[in-house]
Amino acid sequence: MSSFEMIQAAATRLRGHASVTPMLSSPFLDEIAGRRVLVKAECLQHTGSFKFRGGWSAISALGEAERTRGVLAYSSGNHAQGVAAAAKAHGVAAVILMPADAPELKIDNTRALGAEVVLYDRAGGEDRSVIGQALAQERGLTLIKPYDEPQVIAGQGSVGLEIANQAKAEGITEAEVLVCCGGGGLTSGVALALEGMAPGLRVRPVEPKGFDDVARSLESGEIQSNAEISGSICDAILTPAPGELTFPVLQRLCGGGMIVTEEEALRAMALAFLRLKIVLEPGGAVALAAALFHPDQIEGDAVIAVATGGNVDATLFQRAISSYA
Amino acid sequence: MSSFEMIQAAATRLRGHASVTPMLSSPFLDEIAGRRVLVKAECLQHTGSFKFRGGWSAISALGEAERTRGVLAYSSGNHAQGVAAAAKAHGVAAVILMPADAPELKIDNTRALGAEVVLYDRAGGEDRSVIGQALAQERGLTLIKPYDEPQVIAGQGSVGLEIANQAKAEGITEAEVLVCCGGGGLTSGVALALEGMAPGLRVRPVEPKGFDDVARSLESGEIQSNAEISGSICDAILTPAPGELTFPVLQRLCGGGMIVTEEEALRAMALAFLRLKIVLEPGGAVALAAALFHPDQIEGDAVIAVATGGNVDATLFQRAISSYA
């Protein structure tokens, strides 16, 4: 499993390749939330989401033989693009298994980044991990899982190292850190990084209503699944259940999960447009939505929200800003 | 007049208050431009534009008596917000003279940042500098001009110091630096900073078609004026003419001006949305538009474009992304 040392090593491999994303703020958002709000803008990461970090971390850790054979990833889109871009930069062939109902932009971008895209039917119940493992075996590819994978978790954890430094520079040593959560790769990586570097910063996962497997798992103490894994605009964070590697970390280090509605995610997108000048996708806006619209569930004078991605179609973005900006 | 030393001093006063904005890139933009494109994202600066730097620089340089009496600024909106926010942080009262046809968002934000807003009729030909100077005298306020003001130029020049460092980190020592240009405060400040720190980076001003006073002034060797200073979506950079302080700097240090159409500015906004996940206003997108759509007018393997601001109404932003994203 990932450790603080693995995160530090991944951060070293990422240096000069991944962007150190800024921590943004606006007095207008502080006023809505009733406390200072700092937004870690991972939408500004290469490929438009934090997933580039995990992809780069995993591929840069591969041996020569594995690199020659190529890699495979399954993803609703952001992990796909992250792995595709990292693979291309390393000269490694990438096959990406994507749900046919993923946003068109994400499918197109993954192809444009040089990967071979294979589509499957998410809504029809095909299990991507089964298809993915079969495909990997058949072609001799190394599978880079989207979250339940130590080097991926370590790469995502580099976000936590940056948060610790940036929060310290802002004079913040005690705060809740809200993270948009699917399978828990980023959430567990950030939690491990903060445990090592800034124990006063406590992570809380945020999910969309109806897809709150992590919140329910944390509450019950056992891994719980979602009834559905499609049918939300928050496509980036719809996963079946927390991972076997990520869940014990979430359980040990995270505070209770928070849940926001799709409408709240759209409102957070509009406010990020208006006040921070960044583009967020719905799944990348749920943590900011929780910070802004559920202040009573949060403790402390400051809150940090990780804005995880910005790969959104123009039509959906227009819906957010025409309704709420 | 401003000097490299004044820019360094301003950068010291700005430290911990202004954001060090990131330099963004995307392989998709590189492909369009046919060379590496680096985008200095000043839309992510406090108040949504680089103007916060000049406002902070000027106000932090005031003496105690001037601070007690208060400041006045005239601005189509970005300088207004920059001065208002900087004044508020220093506990200084601010009166802002704004054109009645400025974007509603900019007027509202300036008021919300605690400034008193006075509107005037730009289209009707009222001269803001005359009104501004009268108002300043009447109330004993210190006028902070939007560009022809040494401490403002010095503050904007801090963008150039950051560009020099960030370009070096990317291995770029020779490149053209395209800057969205109104009166030339940012353009001359960046040019002075680069002269001192990275002489291989050469600044070129970019303007919207029909408002190309700086390009014509550089070509003729004398200050030329615009026939109109309203009627473009690039409201942020519509100024009567280059300044008396800025023009000699532009003349000494800048390459020829570039000119883009409104449609190109809108297309650049859409591409910044899609590929960089940032929000640009039309006037803040003209440099990126020049980098992407006029590659034949640019020399070198890399180009740096300063994306100066993101204060755009939702309606206009929707127009850009629905047409071109």
Boltz contact constraints between the chains, C-beta under 6 A:
constraints:
  - contact:
      token1: [A, 22]
      token2: [B, 22]
      max_distance: 6.0
  - contact:
      token1: [A, 43]
      token2: [B, 277]
      max_distance: 6.0
  - contact:
      token1: [A, 44]
      token2: [B, 277]
      max_distance: 6.0
  - contact:
      token1: [A, 48]
      token2: [B, 277]
      max_distance: 6.0
  - contact:
      token1: [A, 273]
      token2: [B, 279]
      max_distance: 6.0
  - contact:
      token1: [A, 277]
      token2: [B, 43]
      max_distance: 6.0
  - contact:
      token1: [A, 277]
      token2: [B, 44]
      max_distance: 6.0
  - contact:
      token1: [A, 277]
      token2: [B, 48]
      max_distance: 6.0
  - contact:
      token1: [A, 277]
      token2: [B, 278]
      max_distance: 6.0
  - contact:
      token1: [A, 277]
      token2: [B, 279]
      max_distance: 6.0
  - contact:
      token1: [A, 277]
      token2: [B, 310]
      max_distance: 6.0
  - contact:
      token1: [A, 279]
      token2: [B, 273]
      max_distance: 6.0
  - contact:
      token1: [A, 279]
      token2: [B, 277]
      max_distance: 6.0
  - contact:
      token1: [A, 310]
      token2: [B, 277]
      max_distance: 6.0
  - contact:
      token1: [A, 314]
      token2: [B, 321]
      max_distance: 6.0
  - contact:
      token1: [A, 314]
      token2: [B, 325]
      max_distance: 6.0
  - contact:
      token1: [A, 318]
      token2: [B, 318]
      max_distance: 6.0
  - contact:
      token1: [A, 321]
      token2: [B, 314]
      max_distance: 6.0
  - contact:
      token1: [A, 325]
      token2: [B, 314]
      max_distance: 6.0
